[in-house]
Amino acid sequence: MLKPAAIFDPLDIMNLDLTPEQQAFRDEVRAFFVENTPQSFKARVRAGMRLEPAEFVTWQKLLHARGWGAPSWPKMYGGTGWDPTQLYIFETEASKADAPVQFHQGLELIGPIIFTFGSEAQKAKYLPAIITGDDWWCQGYSEPGAGSDLASLSTRAVRDGDHYVISGQKAWTSYAHVANRMFLLARTDPDARKQAGISLFLVDMDTPGITVRPVVTMDEIHHTNEVFLDAVRLPVTALLGEEGKGWGYGKVLLDRERGVTAATTTRLAQQLRGARAAAATARVGEGCLLDDPRIADRLAQLELEVMALEGMVMRTMAEAASGQDSGPRASMIKVRWSELLQEVTEFWTELQGYDAMHFGAVNNAPLPGPDPWAAKGMLYSRVTSIYGGSNEIQRNIIARRALGL
Ligand SMILES: Cc1cc2nc3c(=O)[nH]c(=O)nc-3n(C[C@H](O)[C@H](O)[C@H](O)COP(=O)(O)OP(=O)(O)OC[C@H]3O[C@@H](n4cnc5c(N)ncnc54)[C@H](O)[C@@H]3O)c2cc1C
């Protein structure tokens, strides 16, 4: 007899003690996700795949229409003004409905920097279009010789009257091929101490001199690019905040980027649900794979690990809400989240055996097999220990700040 797959429910497991108002809020977001998540997104979202750019825009517009376009922003900038518990409930309910995460580079990376450090004109120009989904931002930080050691970046910005002229090369720029805007770090003062000479610019991607070349990753999807900047002339109004302060703003972004992965820990439950369902439906003799105690054990172990991580995320969020510095915990969460994501998606792929290899078509064409996206999700998950500051770099931070080494 095949058993129905048990549903892994992070909210129930964490046994959150919700107030009646929070329960009403949970019911409201739950109903929204159940009614509005496009069926066609679900299998890929569950497997940890990213959606197509047009699908991200559709989803952003749906949330915007409901007034939830910027869940983590303050109300004065068009956000919801939600507190951390509401955000956590929102994320958890999204995960349970297999609803996608919002595309984060505008919303979570540059948007908050613009409303914190930008001019009034920049706020008026850029913030609304992030929330409506009309603007798509990409992040121009990494370069061929500057990834982990970002402060050694060599893209130059030279002041020329009312303009800056930018030349250099960016590497691994995700979605530069669909973005209409890029936030970019460039060196304005080559004589200053490494970090001090860097500035942050807001760039329109149709400015003459910008060339984007695709880099297809091992999941055979075009996510990322090389970007060449050949004497790109930007008005001085493209500078964000003060010249030479870009490193400080950029570091805030990197910390936030790690925080975003913390928010996405609720998503691990999606992949676990997929793995559990795969184990429950894979027939072995009279039963299914889930009857094998080794498989059940492994799933239980992963579920415990996810619960532990969620406990840590909640603690960090509570500390942040009360203004406490959570030390290197964002780095710890990033490392553990990426490791678990890789373990879970690998395990899910193993559970499917040969069926998991039913991929090979270019981009997101539908393929046969029980969970055709699981293997692509597994391959894509490799990036999580590289981007947002590689796990080795996070370990260095933990060693310094937690162990005093
Ligand atoms: C799919 C993908 C998408 C990306 N998207 C973007 C994007 O949109 N925008 C953007 O700006 N960047 C993006 N990146 C770039 C990413 O941030 C860098 O790849 C990352 O910072 C690592 O830099 P690197 O590739 O130059 O590797 P390196 O810095 O050369 O590191 C190579 C290896 O050495 C290790 N290492 C380096 N320094 C140390 C050290 N001090 N101690 C211990 N180990 C160390 C690293 O952990 C790594 O394993 C993306 C990368 C990928 C793969």
Ligand as a Chemical Component Dictionary entry (heavy atoms), coordinates in Angstrom:
data_LIG
# 
_chem_comp.id                   LIG 
_chem_comp.type                 NON-POLYMER 
_chem_comp.pdbx_formal_charge   0 
_chem_comp.three_letter_code    LIG 
# 
loop_
_chem_comp_atom.comp_id 
_chem_comp_atom.atom_id 
_chem_comp_atom.alt_atom_id 
_chem_comp_atom.type_symbol 
_chem_comp_atom.charge 
_chem_comp_atom.model_Cartn_x 
_chem_comp_atom.model_Cartn_y 
_chem_comp_atom.model_Cartn_z 
_chem_comp_atom.pdbx_ordinal 
LIG C1  C1  C 0 25.438 31.916 -10.582 1  
LIG C2  C2  C 0 26.121 33.112 -9.969  2  
LIG C3  C3  C 0 25.439 34.307 -9.898  3  
LIG C4  C4  C 0 26.077 35.433 -9.377  4  
LIG N1  N1  N 0 25.417 36.641 -9.413  5  
LIG C5  C5  C 0 26.088 37.776 -9.104  6  
LIG C6  C6  C 0 25.495 39.068 -9.317  7  
LIG O1  O1  O 0 24.338 39.171 -9.740  8  
LIG N2  N2  N 0 26.226 40.163 -9.066  9  
LIG C7  C7  C 0 27.505 40.096 -8.584  10 
LIG O2  O2  O 0 28.103 41.150 -8.363  11 
LIG N3  N3  N 0 28.114 38.894 -8.374  12 
LIG C8  C8  C 0 27.432 37.739 -8.632  13 
LIG N4  N4  N 0 28.030 36.519 -8.448  14 
LIG C9  C9  C 0 29.441 36.481 -8.072  15 
LIG C10 C10 C 0 29.699 35.936 -6.681  16 
LIG O3  O3  O 0 29.373 36.899 -5.718  17 
LIG C11 C11 C 0 31.175 35.529 -6.672  18 
LIG O4  O4  O 0 31.290 34.396 -7.495  19 
LIG C12 C12 C 0 31.664 35.244 -5.275  20 
LIG O5  O5  O 0 31.774 36.431 -4.534  21 
LIG C13 C13 C 0 33.031 34.518 -5.291  22 
LIG O6  O6  O 0 33.951 35.234 -6.040  23 
LIG P1  P1  P 0 34.808 34.554 -7.208  24 
LIG O7  O7  O 0 33.865 33.785 -8.081  25 
LIG O8  O8  O 0 35.636 35.613 -7.839  26 
LIG O9  O9  O 0 35.709 33.501 -6.482  27 
LIG P2  P2  P 0 37.056 33.815 -5.665  28 
LIG O10 O10 O 0 36.850 35.008 -4.811  29 
LIG O11 O11 O 0 38.197 33.813 -6.603  30 
LIG O12 O12 O 0 37.136 32.541 -4.736  31 
LIG C14 C14 C 0 37.538 31.265 -5.230  32 
LIG C15 C15 C 0 37.507 30.282 -4.076  33 
LIG O13 O13 O 0 38.455 30.694 -3.072  34 
LIG C16 C16 C 0 37.792 30.860 -1.820  35 
LIG N5  N5  N 0 38.394 32.009 -1.123  36 
LIG C17 C17 C 0 38.591 33.251 -1.625  37 
LIG N6  N6  N 0 39.120 34.057 -0.689  38 
LIG C18 C18 C 0 39.254 33.314 0.431   39 
LIG C19 C19 C 0 39.729 33.582 1.754   40 
LIG N7  N7  N 0 40.175 34.793 2.093   41 
LIG N8  N8  N 0 39.700 32.571 2.646   42 
LIG C20 C20 C 0 39.235 31.348 2.333   43 
LIG N9  N9  N 0 38.778 31.024 1.091   44 
LIG C21 C21 C 0 38.779 32.006 0.162   45 
LIG C22 C22 C 0 36.342 31.123 -2.164  46 
LIG O14 O14 O 0 35.474 30.756 -1.103  47 
LIG C23 C23 C 0 36.160 30.231 -3.378  48 
LIG O15 O15 O 0 35.901 28.896 -2.965  49 
LIG C24 C24 C 0 27.403 35.341 -8.901  50 
LIG C25 C25 C 0 28.072 34.114 -8.932  51 
LIG C26 C26 C 0 27.462 33.005 -9.469  52 
LIG C27 C27 C 0 28.223 31.710 -9.520  53 
# 
loop_
_chem_comp_bond.comp_id 
_chem_comp_bond.atom_id_1 
_chem_comp_bond.atom_id_2 
_chem_comp_bond.value_order 
_chem_comp_bond.pdbx_ordinal 
LIG C1  C2  SING 1  
LIG C2  C3  SING 2  
LIG C2  C26 DOUB 3  
LIG C3  C4  DOUB 4  
LIG C4  N1  SING 5  
LIG C4  C24 SING 6  
LIG N1  C5  DOUB 7  
LIG C5  C6  SING 8  
LIG C5  C8  SING 9  
LIG C6  O1  DOUB 10 
LIG C6  N2  SING 11 
LIG N2  C7  SING 12 
LIG C7  O2  DOUB 13 
LIG C7  N3  SING 14 
LIG N3  C8  DOUB 15 
LIG C8  N4  SING 16 
LIG N4  C9  SING 17 
LIG N4  C24 SING 18 
LIG C9  C10 SING 19 
LIG C10 O3  SING 20 
LIG C10 C11 SING 21 
LIG C11 O4  SING 22 
LIG C11 C12 SING 23 
LIG C12 O5  SING 24 
LIG C12 C13 SING 25 
LIG C13 O6  SING 26 
LIG O6  P1  SING 27 
LIG P1  O7  DOUB 28 
LIG P1  O8  SING 29 
LIG P1  O9  SING 30 
LIG O9  P2  SING 31 
LIG P2  O10 DOUB 32 
LIG P2  O11 SING 33 
LIG P2  O12 SING 34 
LIG O12 C14 SING 35 
LIG C14 C15 SING 36 
LIG C15 O13 SING 37 
LIG C15 C23 SING 38 
LIG O13 C16 SING 39 
LIG C16 N5  SING 40 
LIG C16 C22 SING 41 
LIG N5  C17 SING 42 
LIG N5  C21 SING 43 
LIG C17 N6  DOUB 44 
LIG N6  C18 SING 45 
LIG C18 C19 SING 46 
LIG C18 C21 DOUB 47 
LIG C19 N7  SING 48 
LIG C19 N8  DOUB 49 
LIG N8  C20 SING 50 
LIG C20 N9  DOUB 51 
LIG N9  C21 SING 52 
LIG C22 O14 SING 53 
LIG C22 C23 SING 54 
LIG C23 O15 SING 55 
LIG C24 C25 DOUB 56 
LIG C25 C26 SING 57 
LIG C26 C27 SING 58 
# 
